[in-house]
């Protein structure tokens, strides 16, 4: 099944029940009627945006109130690193809502994404927060690099990628290079391949836009000794270099 086909009429009915369970004033009828049989001709992101449009029409305009309610809808944390791409799809429209409106209360949004990413990725929704509040958000991500949860550590890296797939380019890595370097350096020996891959992809992205900065980061690491994790990350980061 293609990703887009997950978001069908059955999904709409299911998510409406979940939202209503934490948001009693949510207009389930309006939400379902505005979406029923209207998604089939749309691609993935058009479906997501159509769903978010209907969500916004069916709940209060108070962003903070809505996000506080969504905290109560998240359910149990994932137990496996890659589980977000197998089990968390139902939460994508919620993340898309935060991506769209998150700067209305960026501190609350950041706290929510820390919880969301334990169930589904927050890598897209965090980017508008980084765009508007780069220093403050990256300072928080530096703290996340020491989190015990693998998904939180991964988001600290994945969210700041310059060329994140399915997303607009983001240049906080260059604009806040010192903070960016700290994030990657804190994760250079992470034991989880899931995190290592994200750090390697960061370097690979950086090589495409500023190879000197990528070489600088690696040279700083090498001064402190090498590890098996670092070797893998560096090889992954340089995979397109001749």
Secondary structure, 3 states (H helix, E strand, C coil): CCHHHHCCHHHHHHHHHHHHHHCCCCCHHHHHHHHCCCCCCCCHHHHHHHHHHHHHHHCCCCHHHHHHHHHCCCCCCCCCHHHHHHHCHHHHHHHHHHHHHHHHHHHHHHHHHHHHCCCCCCCCCCHHHHHHCHHHHHHHHHHHCCCCCHHHHHHHHHCCCCCCCCCCCCCHHHHCHHHHHHHHHHCCCCCCHHHHHHHHHHHHHHHHHHHHHHHHHHHHHHHCCCCHHHHHHHHHHCCCCC
